[in-house]
């Protein structure tokens, strides 16, 4: 069965506003709608509010006979002087494949916040119109706030 993903419309402005303004003005699609569009059953979701969820492993049994998808692995990149690295590249690529080319795309981002770990720019959430939002929930204060880890 073919499902229709509906990308959230992007409201581009010129000049491009600061990252925080873009993030705060973004309208987040409910995760239950994202799951429905992807064919994930409500019983296969573990909800964390209205915009985040984990997918239960039981989905693997239901989809065992489904054809495998394809993946792109962004494992390493030398960030630009502005801090554009793996996350910005990954999110931008996902936007291009999904919103512009109409492909069904899911993005899994691991090991955020590597920039600050090495004393260089990068906040682990991308930038501009290629951000992971809400940024505060994504990076869990791992951009230098060790108290969030040790608490």
Backbone bond lengths (Angstrom), bond angles and torsions (degrees), N, CA, C in turn:
res aa  C-N    CA-C-N  psi(-1)  N-CA   C-N-CA  omega(-1)  CA-C   N-CA-C  phi
1 X - - - 1.444 - - 1.535 108.40 -
2 X 1.308 117.13 130.47 1.452 122.32 179.44 1.526 110.05 -87.37
3 X 1.303 115.91 133.01 1.461 121.10 179.04 1.514 109.27 -114.72
4 X 1.303 115.66 151.14 1.458 121.84 -178.60 1.522 110.07 -104.32
5 X 1.327 115.82 115.57 1.456 120.67 170.81 1.516 108.09 -82.03
6 X 1.301 116.67 138.02 1.459 120.16 177.28 1.527 108.75 -117.34
7 X 1.337 116.34 101.54 1.469 118.54 178.73 1.524 110.86 -61.23
8 X 1.311 115.71 145.27 1.458 120.57 175.21 1.524 108.01 -69.91
9 X 1.326 118.47 129.86 1.464 119.97 -178.40 1.532 111.75 -60.29
10 X 1.306 115.30 140.17 1.453 121.97 178.89 1.519 109.28 -99.92
11 X 1.315 116.10 127.59 1.465 121.17 178.74 1.526 108.03 -103.13
12 X 1.335 115.81 89.47 1.464 120.02 -179.34 1.518 110.63 -77.18
13 X 1.328 114.73 143.57 1.459 120.09 178.90 1.522 109.49 -130.09
14 X 1.324 114.94 155.12 1.455 120.21 176.72 1.513 108.47 -128.47
15 X 1.288 119.49 125.47 1.459 127.17 -1.94 1.530 111.04 -71.02
16 X 1.326 115.05 158.45 1.467 120.51 -179.52 1.528 108.56 -66.03
17 X 1.337 117.49 126.63 1.473 120.12 179.82 1.529 111.32 -72.12
18 X 1.326 117.38 168.35 1.467 120.88 177.21 1.535 111.35 -59.62
19 X 1.329 115.42 155.21 1.468 121.66 -179.01 1.520 112.30 -51.46
20 X 1.320 117.12 -44.60 1.462 120.39 -175.79 1.526 111.28 -63.61
21 X 1.325 117.67 -35.66 1.465 121.44 178.58 1.528 109.79 -67.59
22 X 1.324 116.64 -44.16 1.469 120.57 178.23 1.526 109.77 -59.85
23 X 1.336 116.58 -45.71 1.466 121.09 -178.58 1.523 111.83 -63.75
24 X 1.320 116.96 -42.32 1.465 120.32 -177.45 1.523 112.56 -71.41
25 X 1.326 118.05 -28.85 1.461 121.18 -178.51 1.532 113.01 -87.96
26 X 1.318 117.33 -10.59 1.465 120.58 -177.40 1.526 110.92 -67.77
27 X 1.326 115.72 140.01 1.463 121.50 175.57 1.525 107.85 -99.12
28 X 1.323 115.95 115.47 1.458 120.60 -176.75 1.522 110.86 -84.24
29 X 1.310 115.70 134.93 1.459 121.54 177.27 1.530 108.51 -78.38
30 X 1.329 118.99 136.11 1.470 120.32 177.92 1.532 110.78 -57.48
31 X 1.322 116.69 136.58 1.461 120.94 -177.12 1.525 111.55 -63.17
32 X 1.330 117.67 -28.46 1.464 119.67 177.41 1.528 110.82 -65.75
33 X 1.333 117.48 -33.90 1.465 120.98 176.34 1.527 110.56 -69.96
34 X 1.334 116.92 -41.21 1.464 120.93 177.08 1.528 109.39 -59.96
35 X 1.331 116.46 -46.00 1.461 121.01 -179.51 1.523 111.30 -62.19
36 X 1.324 117.13 -44.28 1.465 120.81 179.25 1.526 110.77 -60.71
37 X 1.330 116.92 -43.85 1.462 120.80 179.07 1.524 111.63 -63.57
38 X 1.336 116.98 -28.12 1.461 121.60 -179.53 1.520 112.85 -89.70
39 X 1.326 117.40 -5.91 1.452 120.22 -179.48 1.513 113.87 83.84
40 X 1.306 117.39 19.95 1.460 122.24 177.49 1.521 108.05 -90.86
41 X 1.317 116.32 127.21 1.462 121.50 -178.47 1.526 111.09 -73.72
42 X 1.334 117.59 149.24 1.472 119.96 178.01 1.529 112.93 -55.25
43 X 1.331 117.86 -35.12 1.466 120.89 -179.57 1.531 112.42 -70.48
44 X 1.328 117.18 -12.69 1.464 121.31 -179.49 1.532 112.27 -95.41
45 X 1.327 116.20 5.15 1.463 121.42 -179.15 1.515 111.72 -108.71
46 X 1.316 115.71 143.18 1.460 122.96 168.93 1.528 105.20 -116.28
47 X 1.325 116.28 102.18 1.460 121.78 -172.38 1.529 112.24 -76.68
48 X 1.326 114.74 142.18 1.463 123.39 173.00 1.523 106.86 -128.05
49 X 1.315 116.44 71.13 1.455 121.54 -176.04 1.520 110.75 89.45
50 X 1.321 115.95 -161.16 1.465 121.36 -175.59 1.520 114.03 -87.71
51 X 1.341 117.58 -17.32 1.464 119.33 -172.20 1.519 114.41 -123.56
52 X 1.332 117.88 4.08 1.460 120.38 -179.47 1.524 109.66 -137.25
53 X 1.341 115.27 148.30 1.463 120.36 176.19 1.516 109.38 -161.69
54 X 1.310 115.03 157.53 1.458 121.42 168.21 1.516 106.67 -105.34
55 X 1.324 116.16 148.75 1.461 121.19 177.28 1.524 107.18 -97.97
56 X 1.320 115.99 126.00 1.468 121.52 -178.15 1.535 110.59 -68.53
57 X 1.318 115.96 148.15 1.461 121.25 -178.16 1.525 113.17 -64.09
58 X 1.336 117.61 -19.25 1.461 120.77 179.44 1.530 112.15 -58.18
59 X 1.313 117.05 -22.34 1.463 120.12 179.56 1.530 110.76 -61.61
60 X 1.332 116.79 -28.28 1.464 120.15 -179.56 1.525 111.58 -63.67
61 X 1.326 116.95 -36.12 1.468 120.01 177.87 1.522 110.49 -67.25
62 X 1.326 116.46 -44.00 1.464 119.87 -178.84 1.527 111.47 -65.01
63 X 1.310 117.08 -34.61 1.464 120.84 -176.16 1.530 113.42 -99.78
64 X 1.330 116.94 13.53 1.466 120.62 -176.17 1.527 112.98 -56.16
65 X 1.323 118.10 -34.20 1.464 120.99 -178.05 1.525 113.15 -94.37
66 X 1.314 117.34 0.92 1.471 120.75 179.55 1.529 109.45 -77.94
67 X 1.324 117.49 150.25 1.469 119.16 177.91 1.534 110.62 -66.26
68 X 1.322 115.18 147.30 1.460 120.07 178.42 1.521 110.38 -72.01
69 X 1.314 116.20 150.51 1.457 121.43 174.96 1.517 109.95 -88.37
70 X 1.303 115.85 -170.00 1.463 122.41 177.62 1.516 107.75 -116.00
71 X 1.320 116.27 157.59 1.458 118.42 178.53 1.514 111.21 -140.87
72 X 1.317 113.73 155.07 1.460 122.75 174.33 1.516 105.77 -119.01
73 X 1.317 116.68 130.48 1.455 121.56 -176.85 1.528 109.44 -112.04
74 X 1.320 117.01 111.81 1.467 121.92 176.56 1.520 106.05 -96.52
75 X 1.340 116.10 98.90 1.464 119.94 -172.10 1.513 114.16 -99.77
76 X 1.309 118.06 -28.23 1.461 119.63 -177.29 1.518 109.23 -156.28
77 X 1.309 115.07 146.27 1.453 120.75 178.27 1.525 107.46 -161.12
78 X 1.303 115.94 145.42 1.456 119.95 172.66 1.517 106.90 -87.85
79 X 1.326 118.11 115.22 1.464 119.51 -176.12 1.526 111.83 -66.47
80 X 1.312 114.84 154.51 1.460 120.64 175.60 1.525 108.73 -72.41
81 X 1.327 117.82 166.90 1.469 119.43 176.71 1.531 113.29 -58.58
82 X 1.335 117.45 -21.70 1.462 120.68 178.71 1.525 112.55 -86.38
83 X 1.338 117.29 -0.03 1.451 120.11 177.66 1.517 114.65 91.38
84 X 1.339 117.76 11.96 1.468 120.03 178.99 1.523 108.29 -79.96
85 X 1.327 115.70 110.35 1.454 120.73 -175.70 1.511 112.25 -128.88
86 X 1.344 115.40 -139.82 1.464 121.16 -174.95 1.523 113.09 -60.93
87 X 1.317 117.47 -44.56 1.464 119.38 -176.07 1.516 111.30 -65.83
88 X 1.326 117.42 -48.29 1.466 120.30 -179.78 1.523 110.40 -61.69
89 X 1.331 117.18 -42.06 1.463 121.09 178.51 1.523 110.86 -63.44
90 X 1.323 117.07 -45.64 1.463 121.83 -178.61 1.521 111.73 -63.61
91 X 1.318 116.92 -46.28 1.461 120.49 -178.88 1.524 110.32 -67.19
92 X 1.327 117.51 -42.63 1.462 120.66 177.82 1.519 111.95 -61.91
93 X 1.335 117.28 -40.98 1.460 121.50 177.33 1.524 110.75 -63.93
94 X 1.317 116.78 -41.89 1.468 120.71 177.77 1.520 111.32 -62.72
95 X 1.334 116.32 -41.04 1.463 120.02 177.62 1.525 110.81 -63.24
96 X 1.320 116.63 -42.66 1.465 120.15 -179.10 1.526 110.93 -63.97
97 X 1.330 116.94 -46.55 1.465 120.12 -179.45 1.523 111.89 -67.49
98 X 1.324 117.19 -40.25 1.464 120.98 -175.95 1.508 114.01 -81.67
99 X 1.314 116.77 -63.59 1.468 120.81 -173.25 1.522 112.85 -74.30
100 X 1.322 117.70 -34.13 1.463 119.51 -174.99 1.526 113.41 -94.86
101 X 1.338 117.32 -34.27 1.464 120.20 -177.85 1.521 113.42 -105.95
102 X 1.330 117.45 -3.73 1.455 120.96 175.27 1.517 115.57 73.67
103 X 1.324 118.05 17.57 1.460 121.18 177.73 1.529 109.61 -82.39
104 X 1.322 116.45 154.02 1.465 120.89 175.11 1.527 107.27 -83.41
105 X 1.330 115.79 119.16 1.459 120.82 -172.32 1.521 110.75 -130.16
106 X 1.321 115.79 133.34 1.457 122.24 167.93 1.514 106.55 -123.63
107 X 1.318 116.09 140.09 1.455 120.95 -176.76 1.519 109.58 -118.16
108 X 1.314 115.41 126.64 1.461 121.49 176.79 1.525 106.86 -114.59
109 X 1.318 116.27 119.85 1.457 120.75 -177.93 1.522 108.18 -113.92
110 X 1.322 115.09 124.68 1.467 120.86 179.91 1.519 109.46 -119.15
111 X 1.301 116.04 162.45 1.461 124.83 177.62 1.522 112.86 50.28
112 X 1.327 117.29 59.59 1.457 118.56 176.42 1.526 111.13 -71.80
113 X 1.288 115.48 170.10 1.469 123.55 171.64 1.512 114.54 69.31
114 X 1.309 118.82 29.08 1.454 119.12 178.79 1.526 112.08 -71.53
115 X 1.336 117.96 -31.53 1.464 120.91 -179.57 1.514 113.00 -55.76
116 X 1.342 118.21 -57.73 1.463 119.11 -179.97 1.526 113.19 -61.67
117 X 1.330 117.43 -28.50 1.460 120.63 178.05 1.521 110.57 -60.10
118 X 1.347 115.79 -36.80 1.458 120.69 -178.26 1.526 112.49 -99.93
119 X 1.319 117.45 12.43 1.449 121.48 176.12 1.516 114.53 73.91
120 X 1.334 117.44 24.45 1.460 121.02 177.69 1.514 108.77 -121.78
121 X 1.314 116.16 173.33 1.462 119.94 -178.22 1.520 110.98 -66.64
122 X 1.311 114.81 166.22 1.455 121.11 178.38 1.511 108.95 125.04
123 X 1.310 116.46 124.35 1.457 119.95 -177.26 1.503 112.83 -111.87
124 X 1.333 117.75 7.85 1.452 123.53 174.76 1.513 114.52 75.19
125 X 1.309 118.40 5.41 1.462 119.16 -177.71 1.525 112.35 -125.36
126 X 1.326 117.76 14.42 1.457 120.21 -178.86 1.514 110.46 77.29
127 X 1.329 115.58 -161.05 1.451 119.08 -179.21 1.508 111.42 -164.44
128 X 1.317 116.04 165.11 1.460 121.38 179.30 1.516 110.88 59.21
129 X 1.332 115.91 -130.95 1.463 120.64 179.04 1.531 111.69 -87.98
130 X 1.330 118.09 5.21 1.467 122.90 177.99 1.521 109.82 -114.76
131 X 1.323 116.03 59.18 1.458 121.87 -177.69 1.520 111.81 -111.28
132 X 1.332 114.77 152.01 1.455 121.59 168.70 1.527 105.66 -94.77
133 X 1.325 116.47 121.89 1.465 120.10 -177.97 1.524 109.73 -129.18
134 X 1.306 119.26 151.19 1.454 127.29 -3.08 1.526 111.52 -72.05
135 X 1.313 115.68 127.49 1.453 123.85 -174.93 1.529 111.80 -56.02
136 X 1.329 116.98 -39.69 1.460 120.70 -176.70 1.525 111.28 -62.79
137 X 1.315 117.03 -37.62 1.462 120.52 -179.98 1.521 111.47 -75.90
138 X 1.317 116.65 -31.39 1.460 120.45 -175.87 1.517 112.05 -71.96
139 X 1.328 117.55 -49.84 1.461 118.24 -172.44 1.522 113.90 -90.31
140 X 1.317 118.38 -5.43 1.468 122.57 174.76 1.520 112.86 48.22
141 X 1.302 117.75 34.11 1.461 123.67 179.57 1.522 112.24 64.09
142 X 1.322 118.97 22.16 1.458 120.61 -178.33 1.523 112.76 -80.62
143 X 1.301 117.65 10.46 1.458 120.40 178.61 1.522 110.63 -95.06
144 X 1.305 116.88 38.56 1.450 120.81 175.88 1.513 114.07 120.57
145 X 1.310 118.86 -7.81 1.460 121.76 -179.26 1.526 109.62 -95.23
146 X 1.322 116.57 77.01 1.454 121.32 -175.58 1.522 112.00 -61.01
147 X 1.338 117.41 -22.48 1.464 119.87 179.21 1.523 111.67 -60.04
148 X 1.323 117.54 -28.22 1.462 120.39 179.84 1.520 110.84 -70.11
149 X 1.326 116.95 -26.76 1.458 121.12 -179.70 1.520 110.67 -85.17
150 X 1.326 117.05 -39.73 1.462 120.49 -174.37 1.516 113.86 -86.07
151 X 1.331 117.59 -12.04 1.468 120.20 -177.22 1.507 112.30 -69.55
